[in-house]
Amino acid sequence: MVRRIMTFALTFALCGSMSFATDKIKQGETLHNLRQKAWNEWCKKVQSDTEVSVLPLTPLSEGKRSAWQIPADLEPYATMNFFSGTKGEQPSAGYPVFLYLHGSGPKDIEWSTGFRLAQSFNDAPCAYVIPQIPNELKYYRWWQKSKQWAWSHLFRQLLASPQIDPARLYVFGISEGGYGSQRLASYYGDYFAAAGPMAGGEPLKNAPAENLSNIAFNFRTGEKDYMFYRFFLTQLTNQALDSLENLYPEEFHHKVELVPGMGHHIDYSLTTPWLSRHHRNAQPRHFLWENMEMDSVKRDNFYNLEVLKETDAYRTMYEFTAKDNRVDINVQRVAYQTTWIDPNWEIDMMFHRDFSPAEHGRLRVYLSEQLVDLTKPVTIAVNGKVLYQGNLKISAATMRQSLEIWGDPLRIFPSAVVLEW
């Protein structure tokens, strides 16, 4: 059975398309009204979801707990427990949220440690979600498909909450949680404002740095954290981000540190205050996305792109650019060649990538007034070839469809175009 992890399969009655006059005030009012109606309907659907319980957002110090049962076909006997709650008074825009991922020691001790650390950090006002890994041994990974099921529900629930600021979702973690937060930041980069792995270090094949465009990234590892080459892999991540920042200086805001003289245990209190300064750009005019498998699951959407037919490549790199009412999407096949495997830990450490234009594919690109002027003709090209030129139609159905995919109040798109080449 194939399960689509990230698509929220809720059905709506679809409305017909509407074309609007060029009066921007009238159009703006219409867009607002259509969005509000679609959002209200979506929130009712989320509230009626009986698959998971609502996580309480009472004061974190109360230690309120919740439990979600993960489907057995994804992971047997898997109950994900949560601590959740708030610190300080709720800001007018809602609480920023920190998703904290614990390390790989005995799970009860690690979970309790995370709860204690969350209360000690100087990052209020905020909300915390602190999950406990359901099972140990081979299931002790935050990026496995069973956890992807939990994250899809969590994003949907948090973003629909009037208590939460949808522009300020953060993920961070320590050790195994450092690996997990680095992978999740790359895989779900369109949901997070910032990420902060600590005492970790993933090979870039597991967490392509390109996917961190438009997400702030803080990475701290001890310079003497030699196990699994954490110190070295942290340096490789920094080098990749530095190179990308040279190419795209506005998109790759990062701070990567090898903490002098320290091993696996470092000061964990510095990360969340740094993360909390950043807000999510939910509709960037430029982004990169290497569509990768995580535990054999590929996403079929990212920011405002929906993949309808993937290329036949192992991975595909997408580059989206919107400028002057023209949208350019470059699509390339990605082939990896491992150049260094560590013989001691058997880790694929370094790689070479070959890129070639994708000759075939099918995409749906979602657009809004933040990306193009909807009152004027729009040109859309894939790999330099113009596939669409004309006025876009505003559709209530498209707004609902975008909510089904992302469940995101900051990505309720009024227009979409299917591209095939």
C-alpha positions in Angstrom: 0.0 0.0 0.0 1.4 3.4 -1.0 0.5 6.2 1.5 0.8 9.8 0.4 2.2 11.3 3.6 2.0 15.0 2.9 -1.3 15.3 1.0 -4.3 16.0 3.4 -6.9 14.0 1.6 -10.0 15.9 2.5 -12.7 16.5 -0.1 -14.5 19.7 -0.9 -17.3 20.6 -3.3 -15.4 22.4 -6.1 -16.6 25.8 -7.4 -16.2 27.0 -11.0 -13.5 29.4 -12.1 -14.1 33.2 -12.1 -12.4 35.8 -14.1 -12.0 39.3 -12.5 -11.7 42.7 -13.9 -8.5 44.6 -13.5 -9.8 46.7 -10.7 -7.2 45.8 -8.0 -9.4 47.0 -5.1 -12.3 44.8 -6.2 -10.0 41.9 -6.9 -8.4 42.3 -3.4 -11.7 42.3 -1.7 -12.8 39.2 -3.6 -9.6 37.3 -2.9 -9.9 38.1 0.8 -13.5 36.9 1.0 -12.8 33.7 -1.0 -9.8 32.9 1.1 -11.6 33.5 4.4 -14.4 31.2 3.3 -12.0 28.5 2.2 -10.0 28.8 5.4 -13.1 28.6 7.6 -14.2 25.4 5.9 -10.7 24.0 6.2 -10.5 24.7 9.9 -13.8 22.9 10.5 -12.3 19.9 8.7 -9.2 19.9 10.8 -11.3 20.3 14.0 -13.3 17.2 13.0 -10.2 15.0 12.4 -10.6 12.1 14.8 -7.3 10.4 13.8 -5.3 12.4 16.3 -6.2 14.3 19.5 -5.7 18.1 19.8 -2.5 18.9 21.6 -3.2 21.2 24.6 -1.6 24.6 24.7 -1.9 25.4 28.4 1.2 26.5 30.3 4.1 24.2 29.6 4.9 24.0 33.3 1.7 22.0 33.8 3.2 19.1 31.9 0.1 18.2 29.9 0.6 15.1 27.8 -1.1 13.7 24.7 -0.7 10.4 22.7 -1.2 9.7 19.0 -1.5 6.2 17.7 0.6 5.8 14.5 -1.0 3.4 11.9 0.4 -0.1 12.4 1.2 -0.5 8.7 3.8 2.3 9.2 5.1 1.2 12.5 3.7 -1.6 14.8 2.8 -0.8 18.4 3.7 2.9 17.9 2.3 5.5 20.2 3.8 8.9 20.0 3.5 10.8 23.3 3.8 14.6 23.5 4.4 17.3 26.0 3.0 20.5 24.7 2.3 24.0 26.2 3.1 27.6 26.2 5.5 30.0 27.9 4.6 33.6 28.6 1.7 35.7 27.3 0.4 35.1 23.8 1.6 37.6 21.2 -1.0 39.3 19.0 0.1 37.2 16.0 0.0 34.0 18.0 2.8 32.0 19.7 5.9 30.9 17.8 6.3 27.1 18.1 9.4 25.1 18.8 9.3 21.4 17.8 12.0 19.8 19.9 13.5 16.3 18.9 15.3 14.5 21.7 18.4 12.3 21.5 18.8 8.5 21.3 19.3 7.5 24.9 16.6 5.7 26.9 13.5 7.4 25.5 11.8 8.1 28.9 14.9 9.9 30.1 15.5 11.8 26.9 11.8 12.9 26.7 11.9 14.2 30.3 15.2 16.0 29.6 13.6 17.7 26.7 10.7 18.8 28.8 13.2 20.2 31.4 15.3 22.0 28.8 12.3 23.6 27.1 11.3 25.2 30.4 14.8 26.5 31.0 15.5 28.2 27.7 15.2 32.0 27.5 12.8 32.1 24.5 9.4 33.1 25.9 6.8 33.9 24.7 6.5 30.7 22.7 4.9 27.3 22.5 6.6 23.9 22.6 5.8 20.5 21.1 8.0 17.8 22.5 7.4 14.4 21.1 8.7 11.1 22.4 10.1 8.5 20.0 7.5 5.7 20.0 10.0 2.8 19.7 13.7 2.3 20.1 16.3 0.2 18.1 15.6 0.3 14.4 12.7 2.7 14.8 14.7 5.4 16.6 14.8 7.9 13.7 12.8 11.1 13.5 12.6 11.0 9.7 11.0 7.6 9.2 7.7 7.3 7.4 5.8 6.6 10.6 7.0 10.0 12.0 6.3 11.7 8.7 2.7 10.7 9.3 2.8 12.5 12.6 4.5 15.6 11.2 1.8 16.0 8.5 -0.9 15.9 11.2 1.1 18.2 13.4 1.6 20.9 10.7 -2.1 20.8 9.9 -3.1 21.1 13.5 -0.6 23.9 14.4 -1.3 26.0 11.3 -5.1 25.8 11.9 -4.8 27.0 15.5 -5.7 30.6 16.3 -3.1 30.5 19.1 -0.2 29.9 16.7 1.7 32.3 14.4 1.9 30.3 11.1 5.0 32.3 10.1 7.1 31.1 13.1 7.4 27.3 13.2 10.8 26.1 14.2 12.5 22.7 14.6 15.6 21.8 16.6 17.1 18.9 18.4 20.2 17.4 20.0 22.3 14.4 18.8 19.7 12.0 17.2 17.4 15.0 17.3 20.1 17.0 15.6 20.2 14.5 12.7 16.4 14.5 12.7 16.0 18.3 12.7 18.6 18.7 9.9 16.7 16.2 7.7 13.3 17.6 8.5 14.5 21.1 7.8 15.6 20.0 4.3 12.6 17.8 3.6 10.0 20.3 5.0 11.8 23.5 4.3 8.6 25.2 3.1 7.0 24.9 6.6 9.7 26.1 8.9 11.0 29.6 9.5 14.2 28.3 11.0 16.0 25.1 12.1 18.6 24.4 14.7 20.3 21.0 14.8 22.9 20.6 17.6 25.6 17.9 18.1 24.7 16.3 14.8 25.9 16.2 11.3 24.2 14.5 8.3 25.8 13.7 5.0 24.4 16.3 2.5 22.9 13.5 0.5 20.4 13.0 3.3 19.7 16.7 3.7 20.5 18.8 0.6 21.5 22.3 1.5 19.6 23.7 -1.5 16.3 23.0 0.2 17.3 25.4 3.0 16.8 28.4 0.7 14.5 30.9 2.6 14.9 29.1 5.9 17.3 30.4 8.6 19.7 27.7 9.8 21.7 27.5 13.0 23.9 24.5 13.4 26.2 24.0 16.5 28.5 21.0 17.0 31.5 20.5 19.3 34.8 20.7 17.4 35.9 17.5 19.1 32.6 15.6 18.4 34.4 13.0 16.4 31.9 10.1 16.6 30.3 9.4 13.2 32.4 12.4 11.9 29.9 14.9 13.3 32.5 17.7 13.4 33.5 17.0 9.7 29.9 16.7 8.4 29.0 19.9 10.1 31.9 21.6 8.3 30.7 20.2 5.0 27.2 21.6 5.6 28.7 25.0 6.4 30.8 25.0 3.2 27.7 24.1 1.1 25.7 26.9 2.7 28.5 29.4 2.2 28.7 28.6 -1.5 24.9 28.9 -1.9 24.9 32.2 0.0 27.5 33.5 -2.4 25.1 32.7 -5.3 21.9 33.8 -3.5 22.8 36.2 -0.7 19.3 37.0 0.4 18.2 33.3 0.7 20.7 31.4 2.7 20.9 32.9 6.2 22.9 30.6 8.3 25.2 30.4 11.4 27.2 27.2 11.7 29.6 26.8 14.6 32.1 24.2 15.7 32.2 25.0 19.4 35.9 25.3 20.5 37.2 22.6 22.8 33.9 20.8 23.1 32.8 17.2 22.3 29.3 15.9 22.1 27.9 18.0 25.0 27.7 21.8 24.3 25.6 24.7 25.5 22.1 24.0 24.2 20.6 27.3 25.4 21.8 29.5 22.5 19.8 28.0 19.7 16.1 28.9 20.3 16.7 32.7 20.9 18.5 32.8 17.6 15.7 30.8 15.8 12.9 33.0 17.2 14.2 36.1 15.4 13.2 34.7 12.0 9.9 34.5 10.2 8.9 32.2 7.3 8.7 33.4 3.7 5.8 31.1 2.7 5.8 32.3 -0.9 9.3 33.1 -2.1 9.9 34.4 -5.5 12.9 32.2 -5.9 13.7 28.8 -4.3 15.6 25.6 -5.0 14.2 22.1 -4.2 16.0 18.8 -4.6 13.1 16.3 -4.4 14.6 13.4 -2.3 13.3 10.3 -0.7 13.2 10.2 3.1 12.7 6.6 4.2 11.6 5.7 0.6 8.9 8.5 0.6 9.2 11.5 -1.8 7.1 14.6 -1.3 5.0 15.6 -4.3 4.9 19.3 -3.3 7.1 22.1 -2.1 6.3 25.8 -1.6 3.9 26.4 -4.6 4.8 23.4 -6.8 2.9 20.2 -7.1 4.5 17.3 -8.9 2.0 15.4 -11.0 4.4 13.2 -12.9 8.0 12.9 -11.6 11.0 12.5 -13.9 12.5 9.0 -14.1 15.6 10.2 -12.2 16.8 9.1 -8.8 16.2 12.7 -7.8 15.0 15.9 -9.4 16.1 19.5 -8.8 13.6 22.3 -9.3 14.4 26.0 -9.4 11.5 28.4 -9.3 11.8 32.1 -10.2 9.0 34.7 -10.4 10.0 38.1 -11.8 8.2 40.8 -13.8 5.1 38.5 -14.4 7.3 35.8 -15.8 7.7 32.4 -14.0 10.7 30.3 -14.9 11.0 26.7 -13.6 14.2 24.8 -14.3 13.9 21.1 -13.8 17.0 18.8 -13.8 17.6 15.2 -13.3 20.1 14.5 -10.5 22.6 11.6 -10.5 24.7 11.0 -7.4 28.2 9.4 -7.4 29.7 8.6 -4.0 33.3 9.8 -3.8 34.2 8.8 -0.2 32.7 6.1 2.1 34.2 6.0 5.6 35.4 2.5 6.2 35.0 2.6 10.0 31.4 3.7 10.2 30.4 2.8 6.6 28.9 6.3 6.1 28.6 7.7 2.6 30.4 10.9 3.4 31.0 12.8 0.1 29.4 12.9 -3.3 29.5 14.3 -6.8 26.3 15.3 -8.5 25.6 15.3 -12.2 22.7 17.4 -13.6 20.9 17.1 -16.9 17.7 18.8 -18.1 14.5 16.8 -17.4 13.1 16.0 -20.9 9.6 15.0 -19.6 7.5 15.9 -16.6 4.2 17.3 -15.4 3.8 20.0 -12.7 1.0 22.2 -11.3 2.3 25.6 -10.3 0.2 27.6 -7.9 0.3 31.4 -8.1 -1.0 34.4 -6.1 -0.8 38.2 -6.1 2.4 37.9 -4.0 4.2 36.2 -6.9 2.6 37.8 -10.0 0.2 40.6 -10.9 -3.0 38.6 -11.4 -4.5 41.5 -13.4 -1.9 41.2 -16.2 -0.9 38.3 -18.5 1.6 35.8 -17.1 4.3 33.9 -18.9 5.4 30.5 -17.6 8.4 28.6 -19.0 10.0 25.3 -18.1 13.7 24.9 -19.0 13.4 28.0 -21.1 10.4 26.8 -23.2 7.2 28.9 -22.8 4.4 26.6 -21.9 1.8 29.1 -20.8 1.0 32.7 -21.7 -2.1 34.6 -20.8 -4.4 35.8 -18.0 -4.8 33.6 -15.0 -8.2 32.6 -13.6 -9.0 33.0 -9.9 -10.8 29.9 -8.6 -12.3 29.1 -5.2 -11.6 25.5 -6.1 -7.9 26.2 -6.4 -7.8 27.8 -3.0 -9.4 24.7 -1.5 -7.1 22.5 -3.4 -4.0 24.3 -2.1 -5.3 23.9 1.5 -5.7 20.1 0.9 -2.1 20.0 -0.1 -0.4 22.3 2.4 -3.1 23.1 5.1 -1.4 26.5 5.3 -3.1 29.9 5.8 -0.1 31.6 4.2 -0.4 29.5 1.0 -4.1 29.8 -0.1 -3.4 30.1 -3.8 -6.2 31.5 -6.0 -4.7 30.4 -9.4 -2.9 27.3 -10.8 -1.6 26.2 -14.1 -0.7 22.6 -15.2 2.5 22.4 -17.2 3.5 19.3 -19.2 6.6 19.0 -21.3 
